[in-house]
Amino acid sequence: MKTHLPSLLLLPILLLAAHARAELHTQYHASPGNSNLPFSEAVQVGDMLYLSGKLGIDPKTGELAEGGISGETQQVMKSIQAALDRYGSSIEQVVKCTVYLADIKEWAEMNEVYRTFFPRNPPARSAVEVSALGLGARVEIECMATMK
């Protein structure tokens, strides 16, 4: 009787991969107070949380935060922090951010505020200049984080 040892060795690996894939549950979280938006505020896939981009909108006024790029970045990061807390993660668990700037010349000023939210172990990050952001914003940031 001829055995197919390589096939038999692959079987447990294939079963584990299929089980892991079946375990990944996807949960979509609508933006609080505005379910008419055509995107989710966050999507959880297994132990990862993917946040949609945040603008520096003051939740009390519904307007962009005052103070230019610094004020908007401060508000963006507070909004990200609140969303992470709401869905069971935290700012310490952010692993990647993408920063969109209306003017790359404001990168250093944005960075001064941004760094205060990640004093240790800053996440991987990309920063790019775009031609325009919604509502005339100066900055938009999206993040990915692990779950608690």
C-alpha positions in Angstrom: 0.0 0.0 0.0 1.4 3.3 -1.1 0.9 6.2 1.4 0.8 9.9 0.4 2.7 11.3 3.2 2.9 14.9 1.9 -0.9 14.9 1.5 -1.4 13.5 5.0 0.9 16.2 6.4 -1.0 19.0 4.7 -4.4 17.9 5.9 -4.1 19.3 9.5 -2.8 22.6 8.1 -5.7 22.9 5.7 -8.2 22.0 8.5 -6.6 24.7 10.8 -6.7 27.3 8.0 -10.3 26.5 7.3 -11.2 26.7 11.0 -9.4 30.0 11.4 -11.2 31.5 8.4 -14.5 30.3 9.8 -13.7 32.0 13.1 -13.2 35.4 11.6 -16.4 37.3 12.3 -17.0 40.6 10.6 -19.1 43.3 12.4 -20.0 46.6 10.9 -20.4 49.6 13.2 -22.5 52.6 11.9 -21.5 56.1 12.8 -23.3 57.1 16.0 -26.1 59.5 15.4 -25.8 59.4 11.6 -26.9 56.1 10.0 -27.4 57.8 6.6 -23.7 57.9 5.8 -22.7 55.4 3.1 -19.9 53.9 5.1 -19.3 52.3 8.5 -17.5 54.2 11.2 -15.6 51.0 12.0 -15.4 47.4 10.8 -14.2 44.7 13.1 -12.7 41.6 11.5 -11.7 39.0 14.0 -9.3 40.9 16.4 -8.7 43.8 14.1 -10.6 47.1 14.0 -10.6 49.3 10.9 -11.7 52.9 11.5 -12.9 55.1 8.7 -11.1 58.4 8.2 -11.9 61.1 10.8 -12.1 64.8 10.2 -11.6 67.4 13.0 -15.3 68.0 13.5 -16.2 69.3 17.0 -19.1 67.0 18.2 -20.6 69.9 20.1 -20.9 72.3 17.2 -20.8 70.0 14.2 -18.2 72.3 12.7 -14.4 71.9 12.1 -12.4 72.6 15.2 -10.8 76.0 15.5 -7.1 76.5 15.5 -6.2 75.4 12.0 -4.2 72.2 11.4 -3.3 71.9 15.1 -6.9 72.3 16.4 -8.2 69.9 13.7 -5.6 67.3 14.4 -6.3 67.5 18.2 -10.0 66.9 17.5 -9.3 64.1 14.9 -7.2 62.2 17.5 -9.8 62.7 20.2 -12.5 61.3 17.9 -10.3 58.4 17.0 -9.7 57.7 20.7 -13.4 57.8 21.4 -14.2 55.5 18.5 -11.5 53.0 19.6 -12.9 53.0 23.2 -16.5 52.6 21.9 -15.6 49.4 20.0 -13.3 47.8 22.5 -9.8 48.9 21.5 -7.6 51.8 22.6 -5.1 54.3 21.2 -2.3 52.1 22.6 -3.5 49.3 20.3 -3.3 51.3 17.0 -0.9 49.6 14.6 -1.3 51.7 11.5 -2.5 55.2 10.5 -2.9 57.0 7.3 -2.8 60.8 7.4 -4.3 62.8 4.6 -3.3 66.5 4.5 -4.7 69.3 2.4 -1.3 70.9 2.5 1.9 68.8 3.1 3.6 72.0 4.4 1.5 71.6 7.5 3.0 68.1 8.2 5.3 69.3 11.0 2.5 71.2 12.8 0.2 68.2 12.5 2.9 65.9 13.7 3.5 67.9 16.9 -0.1 67.2 18.0 -0.2 63.6 16.6 2.9 62.5 18.5 1.3 63.5 21.9 -1.2 60.7 21.4 1.5 58.1 20.8 4.2 58.8 23.3 5.5 55.2 23.2 5.4 52.6 20.4 4.0 54.8 17.7 2.1 52.9 15.0 3.3 52.5 11.4 2.1 55.6 9.4 1.8 57.1 6.0 1.1 60.8 5.3 0.1 62.1 2.0 -1.1 65.4 0.5 -4.5 65.3 -1.3 -6.1 67.9 -3.5 -9.0 68.4 -1.1 -10.8 66.9 1.9 -14.4 66.9 2.9 -15.9 70.0 4.5 -12.7 72.0 3.7 -10.8 70.1 6.4 -7.0 70.4 6.7 -6.5 66.8 7.9 -8.2 63.4 7.9 -6.8 60.3 9.7 -7.8 56.7 9.5 -6.5 53.9 11.7 -6.2 50.2 12.2 -6.0 48.7 15.7 -6.0 45.4 17.5 -8.8 44.6 19.9 -8.5 44.2 23.7 
